[in-house]
Amino acid sequence: MKARNEIEAVRSPEESQSASSRRSFLKGAALTGAATIASLGALSTTVSAQQQEETESMQYEREHLKKSDRDILIAAQIAEALAVTTYTNIINSSPFFKTIPDDDQGYLIGARQEEMSHYLLEQSVTDQFTPFTQFFYPKKMFSDAQTTLNILVTLEDAFIAAYLVGVRNFSTRNLRVTAARIMGIESDHRTLARVVGGDVTPQFGGPIKSITGIQGVAESIAPPNNNGYERTLCWTSIDQALTALTPFVNFNAAKAAGFDTSQSFPFEPFTPTLPNLLGDFISFSGC
């Protein structure tokens, strides 16, 4: 009869192969790790090469842009111009802004920079300005915190769904990847806008415990990241996004929607500074 340790030492061919596979995997992982560490030393050279690729890729995308792609990008430019205008006036005009914590203010300031960066990136491909430079908002948009956050989340909902239309319908992989990258930032903005609700002071109607987005349903701010999956709103065409944004850009549609048409707010472009260079745009291929 074999001793216990002798029995345990006998392995089936499958077990031996598994052990060999594990050793190969660990060896490969170690080599990969070493290669990764070595590559960090050449980071500056890589970034320089990527910057060159960015220029070439922008030119390629511009020269090979299809009409369907241009339509989506122009719609995205309208949305981004609207987003910049919204964040600008929240920061400059909303009374509650200066009373929320610094990190909330930082989110709004950072989001403004990011939306402007998105606009300029899209403009670099279409070589066109947004066809709309004046925007309308609902009554009390920048004076009432609840209205402000409702509309901000409504817009971010729309932007997310619109970029998902781009992911679905853009004709090139590069544009689809770029749409997904921007959509992820819009998702950040939606979540962070919901965080602000709980920090609004009683002086301005806070804390705000629920926010109503584009679907017209009041949703608790807890948790602020309440999506397991981004909402497509069942949009499959960029025309659906344009329809949703029409009251913000068209006087008659704004009036019909009950918006305040006594005043429009101009889109004022600027040169953005992103919060972190590691999150900056490198190329359309997303490398």
FENWO-V795240 format. One record per backbone hydrogen bond with DSSP energy under -1.0 kcal/mol. NH is the residue of the N-H (numbers start at 0). CO is the residue of the C=O. E is the energy in kcal/mol with one decimal. If there is no record, write none. Layout:
# FENWO-V795240
nh->[NH NH]
co->[CO CO]
e->[E E]
This chain:
# FENWO-V795240
nh->[6 7 8 9 15 16 17 18 19 20 21 22 23 24 25 26 27 28 29 30 31 32 33 34 35 36 37 38 39 41 42 45 46 47 48 49 50 51 52 53 54 55 56 57 58 59 60 61 62 63 69 70 71 72 73 74 75 76 77 78 79 80 81 82 83 84 85 86 87 88 89 90 91 92 93 96 98 99 104 105 106 107 108 109 110 111 112 113 114 115 116 117 118 119 120 121 122 123 125 126 134 135 140 143 147 148 149 150 151 152 153 154 155 156 157 158 159 160 161 162 163 164 165 166 167 168 169 175 176 177 178 179 180 181 182 183 185 186 187 188 189 190 191 192 193 194 195 198 199 203 204 205 207 210 215 218 220 225 234 239 241 242 243 244 247 248 249 253 254 255 256 257 258 259 264 266 278 279 285]
co->[2 3 4 6 11 12 13 14 15 16 17 18 19 20 21 22 23 24 25 26 27 28 29 30 31 32 33 34 35 38 39 41 42 43 44 45 46 47 48 49 50 51 52 53 54 55 56 57 58 59 65 66 67 68 69 70 71 72 73 74 75 76 77 78 79 80 81 82 83 84 85 86 87 88 89 93 95 96 100 101 102 103 104 105 106 107 108 109 110 111 112 113 114 115 116 117 118 119 121 122 264 247 137 139 143 144 145 146 147 148 149 150 151 152 153 154 155 156 157 158 159 160 161 162 163 164 165 171 172 173 174 175 176 177 178 179 181 182 183 184 185 186 187 188 189 190 191 195 196 200 201 200 196 218 212 210 208 223 231 236 237 238 239 240 244 245 245 249 250 251 252 254 253 136 134 132 275 276 282]
e->[-2.0 -2.2 -1.0 -1.1 -2.4 -2.4 -2.5 -2.6 -2.3 -2.5 -2.5 -2.2 -2.5 -2.7 -2.7 -2.5 -2.7 -2.8 -2.3 -2.1 -2.6 -2.6 -2.2 -2.3 -2.4 -2.3 -2.2 -2.1 -1.2 -1.4 -1.6 -2.1 -2.8 -1.9 -2.0 -2.6 -2.3 -1.6 -2.1 -2.3 -1.7 -2.0 -2.9 -2.8 -2.0 -2.2 -3.0 -2.4 -2.3 -1.7 -2.6 -2.5 -1.5 -2.4 -2.9 -1.9 -2.2 -2.3 -2.2 -2.2 -2.7 -2.6 -2.3 -2.3 -2.7 -2.2 -2.3 -2.7 -2.6 -1.9 -1.9 -2.4 -2.3 -2.3 -1.1 -1.3 -1.3 -1.0 -2.2 -2.7 -1.8 -2.0 -2.5 -2.8 -2.9 -1.8 -1.5 -2.3 -2.7 -1.8 -2.0 -2.2 -2.2 -2.4 -2.1 -2.3 -2.6 -1.8 -2.4 -2.6 -2.1 -2.6 -1.4 -2.2 -2.6 -2.6 -2.4 -2.5 -2.4 -2.5 -2.2 -2.7 -2.3 -2.7 -2.0 -2.7 -2.6 -2.1 -2.4 -2.5 -1.7 -1.4 -1.6 -2.2 -1.9 -2.9 -2.7 -1.9 -2.7 -2.2 -2.4 -2.1 -2.2 -2.2 -2.6 -1.8 -2.1 -2.0 -1.7 -2.3 -2.1 -2.2 -2.7 -2.3 -1.5 -1.4 -1.6 -1.7 -1.1 -2.0 -1.9 -2.3 -2.7 -2.5 -1.9 -2.2 -2.2 -1.3 -2.0 -1.3 -2.1 -2.2 -1.7 -1.6 -1.5 -1.5 -2.2 -2.8 -2.6 -2.3 -1.7 -1.2 -2.8 -2.5 -2.7 -2.7 -1.7 -1.8 -1.3]
